[in-house]
Amino acid sequence: MVNRMIYLDHAATTPVDPRVVEAMLPYFSQHYGNPSSLYRWGQEGRRAIDQARSRIAKILNCSHSEIIFTSGGTESDNLAIRGVAFARHHQGNHIITSRIEHHAVERTCQQREREFGSQVTYLPVDRYGRIDPADVERAITPQTTLISIMYANNEMGTIQPIAEIGEIARHHSVAFHTDAVQAAGYLDLDVEVLKVDLLSLSGHKFYGPKGVGVLYLRRGLKLLPTQTGGSHEDNRRAGTENVPGIVGLALALELAQQDRQEKARRLITLRDRLIQGILERVSKAQLTGHPTQRMPNSASFAIDGASGESLLMALDLAGICASSGSACTSGSLEPSYVLKACGLPDRLAVGALRLTLGHENTEEEIEYTLETLPAIVERLRAVAPAYA
Ligand code: PLP
């Protein structure tokens, strides 16, 4: 067991930036008034929310009234899909999504099918996890009310051609949602460039707090609230606002945008060193996801003969935090459905390893990982009966 820990799981969550913590602190026990209260103390909270909304709108290139605060990426995805499906049910009951969406999208679509008779098309992906926009167009029927395709995949970092899909959706007057939870902080979030009608964000993926998210909803698009109660968020999402979280998310997003491309370039250098080193030093390791259209911070592999779970435990003992796929599915020995959708056999899909970098990672940490991983894989292979 080593004392140092190297954190290579930034797609699962990120540490909160100390500047974000500082900005949030006054809203816990100093400016704690309820933003719906009319007296001054309440209005302080209201002002903080309004400011945060405008700052986020500026980054997304939209109007402040198009920003809805939620409790995170899962709720944003749920609200987008369920909200649009319910609001547009008289127009049709067909949803198009992909086979590699996060569970927050996938299981919401499955529930629509099971409980509400929706038809859902789960589009295939190529071996790199990319969706062909022509497949999206072919899948559209007069019944289609919503397309939901993620911006960047959480398990292997593959980036989708969102603007191209957006163009198609617009042409056919179908609402288009993208889960941008992994993309935020690294990729362009301009909703006009992306041509999206709904976009989900989650604070804790870009050095902000957990339990707070955003749903961008294009003006004029109808959405039935899934959470009812007070008239918060312009009657689109009831519940007293998480003021410290909202303040923190807005600052975190602004900080993430500052020098975004320069910071991404640094991460790409570290990522490529990691990818190259692992492919050279670990025999039969295979890169998963797209070789170039991938997140600047994401290195993901399928490692034959080393099950994801045992690999993670051995890496933990060696002081490295990694993931076998999405954080939500770790703990299960099921092969990754994302890798299976890319055509990987079960034998390889159980050996998923995801290393996701962050701004605080150093070259030295990458070298340590490259020195440590090959021996761990060899050890696991030596005791894996199937591999022998
Ligand atoms: N969507 C994607 C692509 C994610 O990676 C995650 C989190 O892992 C979520 C949605 C869910 O976000 P949250 O953890 O804020 O509920």
Residues whose N, C-alpha, C, O or C-beta is under 5 A from the ligand:
A	BS01	PLP	A11 A12 G72 G73 T74 H102 A104 A152 N154 D179 V181 Q182 S202
